[in-house]
Amino acid sequence: MRFGWFISLLFAVPATAQDATVFAAASLAGPLDEIVEAFERETGHDIVLSYAGSSALARQVEAGAPADIVILANEAWMEHLLTTDTLRPESVQVLLSNRLVLIGSWHLTEPVALEDLPALLQGTRLSLALTEAVPAGIYARQALETLGLWEAVAPTAVEADNVRAAQTMVAIGAARFGIVYATDVAEERRVTVLADIPEDAHDPIRYPAALTQSASTSAETFYAYLRSPLAQATFSGAGFGVIPE
């Protein structure tokens, strides 16, 4: 079952000469907004943010959407874009890392042993991002397969277009459990962490970024700002791991 939900601007309004458009993985909403606000105050430039799942963003950029900067939650999708001649290859860098957690509704307070998950899911649902396209869903399925749980929980899985949508399913009670990034939980008071997902059960979660071939001068300035002490402190404060240059 699939539930569509986007906070993306999709093909955003074309930017002016002083603007830059950033296509960013949905899990960055919150800290990236704060960084943009600080940058705009300091420089007077306007930054347009467009959030969605990494797979959707990559397809939009490949189709010619007017992005200046792309920040994804999966290196494979960035590698795909590099084959399309839409990015400046020399600009690609890995900015951040993340980890996965099992979440439940806020009233669930007892920790959950992951091996008990199939039994706990009887009569309810497990919310995931798209397991064949969206990084959070791909990583979650990898972990469940490694732990020998996927076949048992797959019939209960409900898939959303991005990780924030998967979290919302749990927040509104449409699913009892979900697997999301640890950083997402800070953005939603209606869910709670019930278990950590072992990091060695899935591929490393990395956030690569790049300038597009058509990136503006103001985009280049903001791209450099993502490595500033303020930006890195904001990401770190939100729970992301900051990858050194």
N, C-alpha and C positions, 0 to 999 in steps of 0.2 A: 504494500500500500504506500502511496506517495502523496505527500501534502506539499503543495507549492506555497512558497513564502519568500519574498524578496524584500530586502531593504535597499536594493540597488536602484540607482537612478537610470540604469541601463544605458542607452545611448544618450549620454548627458548633453545638456545644452552646450553648444560650442563655446569654448573659452575665449575671452578677449585677449589682447596682446599682453595684458598684465596678469592673466590668470594661469593656473595650472590645474589639470584634472588628474586626480589620483584614483585609480581602480585598486581597491584593497579588499583582502579577505574579510568576511563578515566578523570573524573573531577579533579583529583589531578595533572594532567600533568601541568607543569609550576613550582609551588612551590616545588613539590617533586623533580623535576629535580635539582633545586637550592640546596636543602638540600643534595641530593646525591653528587653533585659536591663538596660541602663544606666538607662532610664526607670523600670523597676520597682524598682530599688535606690534610686533617688532619691525616689520618690513613694509607694511601697507599693501602687500600683495594679497590677492584673493585666491584661495585654494578650494576647489570643488572636490568633494569626496563622494565616491560611488562604491557602495559595499554590496558584495554578493559572495556566493561560493566561488572558490578558485577556478573550478571548471567552467562556470558561466563567464567569469571575467576573461579567462584565457580565450574562450571562443569569441567573445565580443571584440577583443583586441585583434585577434586573427581576422575577423570580419571587417576591420577598419574603424572600430569605434574610436572616438577622439580622446584617447588617454595619453597623458604625458609620462606618468609613472605607474608602474604595476607592482603591487606587493601581494604575493600569493602565499598560501600555507602549505605548499607542496613543491619540491624541487622538480618533480617529473613534469608538472605542467609548465614550469618555466623553461625546462629543457625543450619541451614541445614548441613553445613560442620562439625559441632561438632558431628553430628550423624554418620559421616562416618569414624571416627577415623583417620582423616588425620591431625588434629591440636593438639597442646598441649593446653588442656583446661585451664590450669592455666595461660596461657599467654594472653588470650583474654582480650582486653581492648578497650574502646571507646575513640578515639582520638579527633574527630572533629565533628562539626555540620555545617549545611548549610541552605540556604533558596532558594525559587523559585522566578523567575521573568518572566514576559511576555516580550519578545523581538521582535523587528522588524528591518527592514533594517535601516542602519545608517541615511538615509535621512528622516525617519519618526521622527519628533521631538515633536509632540503633545502627551501628556499622553493619555492613553486609559482607559476608565472605563470598568471593566471586564464584566459588564452586557451588554455592547454594542458589545462584541466580536462576537457573532453569526452573527450580521448584517454586521460587518466589514469583515467577512470571506467569504462573498458571492463572488464566482468566483475566490477564491484563496485557500491557504492551511495553516494549522496549523501544525508545525513540533514538534514532540514529540519523546522522546526515547520510546522504546518498552513498551507499557502500561501494559503488562502482565508478564514482566520478568525483565526489567531494572529499578532500583530504581527511577531514575528521572522521567521515564514515569509512574511508579506506583503512585508516589506522585502527579504528575500532574493530572492524571485521578482522583485520590481521591479528589483533590481540585476542579476540574471541576464538579464532581458529587455533592460534598457538596454545591457548589454554584448554583446548578441547571442548569448548562450549558452543561453538557456532551452530552446529546442526541442531542442538537442543533449543537454542533461543531464536533461531531464524524465523520460525513460524509466527513468533510474537512481534517481530520487528516492524516498525513503521518508519519510513524514511522521509526526510525533509530535504529541501533544496540547499540548506546550509546549516551550520552548526548552531547558530542562534535560533533558527526555527525549530531545530530538534530540542533545544532547551525549553523553548516556549511551550512545546507539547507537554512537557512535564509540569511546567509552571501552571498551566491551565487545567491540569488533571486529565488530559487526553491520553497520557501514558504514565505508568507508575514509575518507571525508571528510564534513564537515558545515559548515554555516554557522550561527553562533551569535553572541551578543553578546560583545564583547571582555571584558566583566566576568565572563562565565560561566567563562572558562578558569581563572581564579584558584581556582575552587571544585572543579576536577577535574584531578588530577595525571596522569591517564592520557591526556591529549590535549595537543597542541601547536599553536601558531599557525603556519600555513604561508603566509598572505597576508592583507593588509588589503583589505577591500571598499571601493571608492571611495565616500565619503560623498555625492558628488553624483550617484550612480547610483540613489538611492532617496530617498523622503521623509525629512525629518528625524525622528530617533528621539527622542521626547519621552515623559516619564512624568507624566501629569496625576494629581492627587489631589483628593479631595472628601470632605466629610462627607455622610452620608445624612440624610434627614429625621428619622430616629429616633435620631441620634447622641446618646450619653450625654455628661454633663459631663466624665467622665474621658477620653472620646474627644476632646473639644474640646481638653483639656489636652495629650494626646499629639499631636494634629494640629499644635498650635503648636510642640511639641518637635521635630518633624521639620525645623524651621528653625533649631534651636539650633546653636551652634558645634560641639558634639560630634557631633550627627547629620550635619551637613554635612561635617565632617572624615572621618567614617566612610564616607559615600558616596563622597567624593572619593578616599579611600585605596583603595577597592575598584575605582576606575577610572571611576566615573560622572562626568559633567559636572554641576555644580550650577548650576541656573538661578536667577539673582537674583529676588527678589520684584518 
